[in-house]
């Protein structure tokens, strides 16, 4: 299985708060929140723990990640794709372009070769 692995970080906290795995073959995401103090966790990760949906997989994980990038229907999506260096709409490509950042929180991604946790 070929995948890319990332830690979620949030501004003001030096340790990872979660992780993201993207399976390159199936094009599926896995989103996990670490069991940390809820005051540290961004709301989008804390909800996973509160709802006993940790880790989040399948279509729910895909939807969760899609909420962090521009929607396919956005009026200027072709300009955004061009800036991101993408030929076609690609959620993972957009996520990488934005370094995992979203307007909803202060989380960002750092790619890792393997997980310590």
C-alpha positions in Angstrom: 0.0 0.0 0.0 1.4 3.4 -1.0 0.4 6.3 1.1 1.4 9.7 2.2 1.4 10.6 5.9 1.0 13.9 7.7 0.7 15.3 11.2 -1.8 18.0 11.9 -0.4 20.9 13.9 -2.2 23.9 15.3 -0.7 27.4 15.9 0.5 27.9 19.5 1.1 24.2 20.2 4.4 22.5 19.3 3.3 18.9 19.2 1.0 17.2 16.6 -2.7 17.2 17.4 -3.6 14.6 14.9 -2.7 12.8 11.7 -3.8 12.4 8.1 -3.1 9.5 5.8 -3.8 9.6 2.1 -3.9 6.2 0.3 -2.5 7.0 -3.2 -4.0 3.8 -4.7 -7.6 4.1 -3.4 -7.5 7.9 -3.1 -9.0 7.6 0.4 -8.3 9.7 3.5 -8.0 8.7 7.1 -8.2 11.6 9.7 -7.3 11.0 13.3 -7.4 13.2 16.3 -5.0 12.6 19.2 -6.5 12.3 22.6 -5.4 15.7 24.0 -6.9 18.3 26.2 -10.0 19.6 24.3 -8.7 23.2 24.9 -5.7 22.4 22.7 -7.6 20.6 19.9 -9.1 22.6 17.1 -12.9 22.1 17.0 -12.8 20.1 13.8 -10.6 17.5 15.5 -12.2 17.6 18.9 -15.5 16.7 17.3 -14.1 13.4 16.1 -13.3 12.4 19.7 -16.7 13.7 21.0 -18.6 11.7 18.4 -16.5 8.5 18.8 -15.5 8.8 15.1 -11.8 8.5 15.6 -10.2 7.7 13.3 -12.5 9.0 10.6 -12.4 6.9 7.4 -14.2 6.3 4.1 -16.7 8.8 2.7 -16.9 10.7 6.0 -13.1 11.3 6.0 -13.3 12.4 2.3 -16.1 14.8 3.1 -14.2 16.2 6.1 -11.2 16.9 4.0 -13.3 18.3 1.1 -14.6 20.9 3.6 -11.0 22.2 4.0 -10.6 23.1 0.3 -12.5 25.1 -2.4 -15.5 23.3 -3.7 -15.5 22.1 -7.3 -18.4 24.5 -8.1 -16.5 27.6 -7.0 -16.8 30.3 -9.7 -13.1 30.9 -10.0 -12.0 27.3 -9.5 -10.0 27.3 -12.8 -7.9 30.1 -11.6 -7.3 28.4 -8.2 -6.3 25.2 -9.9 -3.9 27.0 -12.2 -2.3 28.7 -9.2 -2.0 25.3 -7.5 -0.4 23.8 -10.6 -3.3 21.4 -11.1 -4.7 20.3 -14.5 -8.0 19.0 -13.0 -9.9 19.3 -9.7 -8.1 17.3 -7.1 -9.0 17.5 -3.4 -5.6 16.1 -2.2 -3.7 18.5 -4.6 -5.6 21.5 -3.2 -5.1 20.3 0.4 -1.3 20.2 -0.3 -1.4 23.5 -2.0 -2.9 25.1 1.1 -0.7 23.1 3.4 -3.9 21.7 5.0 -5.0 25.2 6.1 -8.6 26.2 6.1 -10.6 29.3 7.1 -12.2 27.3 9.9 -9.2 26.9 12.2 -5.4 27.2 12.6 -4.5 23.7 11.7 -1.8 22.9 9.1 0.0 19.8 7.8 3.5 18.6 7.9 4.4 15.5 5.9 6.3 12.8 7.8 8.0 9.6 6.6 6.5 7.5 9.5 4.5 8.2 12.6 6.0 8.3 16.1 2.6 7.9 17.8 
